[in-house]
Amino acid sequence: MLRKSTNLLLTRTLSGCLQNLIKKPHIGLTELVQIIINTTHLEQACKYLEDFITNITNVSPETVHTTRLYGLSTFKDARHAAEGEIYTKLNQKIDEFIQLADYDWGMPESDGQASGYLMDLINFLRSTFQVFTHLPVS
């Protein structure tokens, strides 16, 4: 019964909350990176939760009628959704920079200066990739 309740909590409540949070239109890249970090740690903690439930119920997870915890898949799904949202938001932001610049791609010759718009884009990407250095290695 405890495993079933825990699974319901993980698969319905927590999973739904994470998916809703990830899909919010104003969530930033930093918050999405933090969700990935948190779900990675929660995924690793699932083994300990499984062990804890086994200890307090005295029912081994290998028992025929015992349900396994679905936390691993819940957190993996949330992490993949956050990664996809990062990809989408990053592409949207790059497109915004390019459209805003009204950049002349067919310029006959360079004037020796990089476009201010492109410099802003490079600075944005530099700071964004700095945030990505906090992601766990997978």
Long-range contacts (C-beta under 8 A, 24 or more apart in sequence): 2-53, 2-56, 2-57, 3-53, 3-57, 3-66, 3-67, 3-68, 3-69, 4-67, 6-49, 6-53, 6-69, 6-71, 7-67, 7-69, 7-70, 10-69, 10-70, 10-71, 10-74, 11-70, 11-74, 14-74, 15-74, 15-77, 15-78, 18-74, 18-78, 18-81, 19-78, 19-81, 22-78, 22-81, 22-82, 22-85, 23-81, 23-85, 27-85, 28-89, 29-86, 29-89, 29-90, 29-128, 29-131, 30-131, 32-82, 32-85, 32-86, 32-89, 33-82, 33-86, 33-131, 33-132, 33-134, 33-135, 35-78, 35-79, 35-82, 36-79, 36-82, 36-83, 36-86, 36-135, 36-136, 37-134, 37-135, 37-136, 39-75, 39-76, 39-78, 39-79, 39-82, 40-75, 40-79, 40-136, 40-138, 42-71, 42-75, 43-71, 43-72, 43-75, 43-76, 43-79, 46-71, 46-72, 46-75, 90-128, 93-124, 94-121, 94-125, 97-121, 97-124
